[in-house]
Amino acid sequence: MRLVSYVKNPIGYRQSDGREYITVDVVGGLKTAFKGRGILYSWVQGPGRHAFLNCQFSLQQMTQVEYFSDEPGRISLELEAQPRSPCSGIRTSTGEGYMISPAFRLEPSEGPNIVLMILAPGTSPYNVEVEKSVLSVSKDESVVTVTSDGGELRCAGAISGQTRMAEIVLNRNLELPELPVYRAGFNQTLTELKGQGRISALWRPVTRTFEEHVFAFYPSSIGSNRLDLGPVNLDALANYLGAPGFGDPGEFDDYVIGDGPGVKHTLRLRIDRGLGRHDTDETRLTIT
């Protein structure tokens, strides 16, 4: 367990009777505390040359959480038992994306609110379920069969007719479309074919191996400073989990943090007929 703190309050970790706790020193005590699904998200805001990255935090599915005090001025929050819910998300080559994990929000009697994001790796392979098993375009002119075997997705089919290019694309998006992240989601081309012929693709949900982290920060400290996002931002947290440093967007591709909870996956067969014309068919994927 690694603690990374951007708050003045001392943060600690302890174990007792087989349980794990995060401790926070809070002057004056707490008014209340919540737990839920935390989302740190980043998007490009503004037009053209005036565009800049904005970063925000949202706590969804909130419930009030119990806490207790072993000593004056220090509260303890019990962590979810192992294995914990893994974090998920994506950071794109443009700095957009999101990170999703279990989180606490503390509301002290004095001072700003504090967020604790619990970033745990996946401990077992994911299972993939397919909503419909056949993708077809233009009266079966192009057909792709989609099957899943445990944690592996397989696509195979034939492309015919007036086709300039065919693609099988995986789209990742937040399950909460009201957040101002790129609303069309983030696409990963699994395979492409020019003209007609056989097409196939193989895909597995992404899991990463890294040390479990707890990030503590003030949600009021992050935002839309067009010159400096500050130390708490999507790229900074993704770096701790193994993502390459953010620099020239041409130096690296999108980095998938994980395909776990909170991410909506859609598989699409896209047929490009040229002159801006295209046809698509899609199916929803369920990752468990």
Sequence and secondary structure as in RCSB ss.txt:
>XXXX:A:sequence
MRLVSYVKNPIGYRQSDGREYITVDVVGGLKTAFKGRGILYSWVQGPGRHAFLNCQFSLQQMTQVEYFSDEPGRI
SLELEAQPRSPCSGIRTSTGEGYMISPAFRLEPSEGPNIVLMILAPGTSPYNVEVEKSVLSVSKDESVVTVTSDG
GELRCAGAISGQTRMAEIVLNRNLELPELPVYRAGFNQTLTELKGQGRISALWRPVTRTFEEHVFAFYPSSIGSN
RLDLGPVNLDALANYLGAPGFGDPGEFDDYVIGDGPGVKHTLRLRIDRGLGRHDTDETRLTIT
>XXXX:A:secstr
 EEEE SSS EEEEEETTEEEEEEE TT EEEEEEEEEEEEEEEESSGGG EEEEEEEEEEEEE   EEEETTEE
EEE   SS    EEEE TTS EEEEEEEEEEEESSS  EEEEEE    S   EEES SEEEETTTTEEEEEEEET
TEEEEEEEE SS SEEEEEEEEEES TTSSS TT EEEEEEEEESSEEEEEEE         EEEEE GGG S  
SS   S SHHHHHHHTT      GGG   EEEE  TTEEEEEEEEEEEETTEEEEEEEEEEE 
